[in-house]
Structures are given as C-alpha cells and as structure tokens.
Amino acid sequence: MQTERKEVKTTMSRPFEHRRLRMEKVSPKPNRALGAFDAAIELDPRLRDLVSLRASMINGCAYCIDMHTKDARKGGESEQRLYAVAAWEEAPFFDERERAAFALTDAVTLVGEEHVTRAVWDEAAAQFDEPELAQLLWAIIAINAWNRLAIATRMEPGQYEP
C-alpha cells in the first residue's frame, strides 16, 4: 500500500516581504489616535505584556511578539514563562489571574470561533474587579488592532528596542 504525500507549503520558500506602508507617515491622525487609545489603558505592565504576547502569538504577529518579549524581559519576566505563554494551559508557571487573562485573551482574539463563553467571562470576572476587567478587555482589543496593522503593513521584527 502506497501512502500519498501531501505537499506542505512553508514560509521558507518565499522571501521575507519588507514593509508595505508606513501608517505613521501616510495616515498620521488615526495612527496617533490608536497610540493614544493604547496609552490610555491602565493595566499592570507585566500582565499586559503577557496578554499582548499571547494575542500576538495567536495572530502570528512577529513584530509584536518581538516587541512584547523584549518589553517583558525588561520588566523582569523570566525566559521560562515567556516561552510557556504559547502553551499556557499546560504550563504550571502562571497563577489563576494570569490564566483567566489568557483565557479571555484567547476568546476575544478568536472571537469568530466561539465568541466569549460565559465560563471564560465568569472566570475573568472572578479574578478581576470590573474596572480592571474593563482595562484588560481594552488591552486585548488594542493588541489585536496593533497585530492587524503590523501584519497587514509587514512591520519588520527585530528592530524594536524598549
């Protein structure tokens, strides 16, 4: 019996595509508005970096993964925890608040798959008071906006410095 081989496409077969558009130059007002929106969010920076990293991993945003791992390291985050964000459900390195934040991040980022279930929302609400939960939700929304901007315009990872 012969098994059929499936051809797997890899990114190795295509060259890296350089930046398509500099939004800060061609569309400065909305770009500044998104930056101001982002800056207005009041959430613990360590948690915010982890949440931003998680959403960026889900979305495949290399620029934001680079940025938020660097920011998290500068903020004192361990390499072990940063690596484990990709598999947070299987890693013992995160507390219940972080787990609830990751679950909400996953649900909001992948909202088209299952929406935000009652169980995910209730767990987040049990871990965060309403004002902090609102800030967490804004942080997840903001990073998803930045991810889409960075991916669409091909912002190049590796050059960001905290």
N, C-alpha and C positions, 0 to 999 in steps of 0.2 A: 504494500500500500504506500502510495506516494503522498507526502504531505505538501500542501500548497504553501508557498512562501508569499507572504504579503510584503509589499514594498513599504518601508517606513520612511516618511519624509522627516528629515532633520533640519535644524537651522544651520547645521554645518555646511550644507550645500548652497546656502545663499550668503552673500557677503553682508556684513553689518551695514544697515542703512543709516546714513547720517541724518542729522536734524533736518526736518522738513520746513519748519516755520518757527520763528521766534515771536511767540504771542506777546511777550512784554514789549516788543517793538512795534508790531503791526496792529495790536489791539490792546493798548496800554490800560484803558479805563476798566474793562472787565477783568483784566489780569490783576490790577491793583485792588479791585473790589473783592476778588477771590482771596487775595492775600490778606486784606483787611478782615474778611469773614474768618479766615483761618486764625488770624492773630487774636480775634475776639473770644475764641474758645478757651475756657478756663478748666483745664483738666490736669491732674498730676502728670508732669512731663514724662516720667518713667512709664506710666501706664499708657500714655498717649503714643509714645514711641513703639511700644509693643503692639498696640492696636493698629497703628499705621503700618508697621512691618507686616502684620498678619494680612491686612487687606491688600497690601501691595503684592504679597506672595500669591494670594488667590487670583488677583488680576494680572499677574505676570509683569509687573512694572519694575524693570531692572533699575531705572533711575531712582525710584522711591525706595526700593529695597536697599540700594547703596546708601542713600541719604539717611534712612532711619536706623540702619545698623550702625552707621558712624555716629549719629546723634545719641543712640542708646549706649554705645560704648563710652562715649564722652560723659554721659550721665551716670556711669558706674555699672552698667548692665554687664553680666558675665557672658562670655562666649557660649558657654553651655546652654544658657537659657535662650540666647539669640538663635542658636541652631535648632533648638527644640520648638520654637514658635511654629514651624511648619507642621509639626506633629503634636501640638499642644495637648490633645486629648489622651495621648499615650505617654506623656512626659510627667513625672512627679514634681517638676520644678516650679509649678505655678500654684498660687493659692486660689481659694474659691472666688474671690473678687476678679482676679485675672481670668479665670476660667469662664466666669459669667460674661466678662467683657469680650473675650474671644468668641464665645458662642453668639453673642449679639453681633459682633463684627462679621462673623461668617454669614449669619442670617440676613443682615442688611446688605452686605456685599453681593450675596447670591439671592437677592430678593425675588427674582424671577423664577427660582426653582421651587420654593416652598413658602414664600412670604416670611414673615417673622412669626413663628409659632407662639402660642400662649405660654408654653413651657419655657421657651427661651426668654420671652419678655418677663415672665414672673421671676425667673432666677436672677435676671439682671436687676429687677426692681427690689428683690430681697437683699441684694448686695450693695446697691447704691440708693441714696435718697433721691427724691425727684429732681432737685436742681443738678446734682451730679450726674444722674442718669441722662438728663437733657444734654448736658455738656458732652457726655460720652457719645450720645447719638449724633450730635453736631460734628464731633471729631471723626466719626466713621463716615458721615456724609462728606465732610471736607476731603478726607484722604481719597475717597472714591472719585471725587471730582478731579483732584490733582492727578490720580492714576490715569484717568481717561485723557487728560490733557497731555501728560508726559508720553503716554503710549502713542496717541494719535500724531503728535508732532515729533516723535522719536528723540526725546531729550536723552542725551548721551550720559550713561552712568560712568562713574569713576572720577569725575572732576569736582564733585561737591566736597567742600570742607566745612565742618561745623564751625 
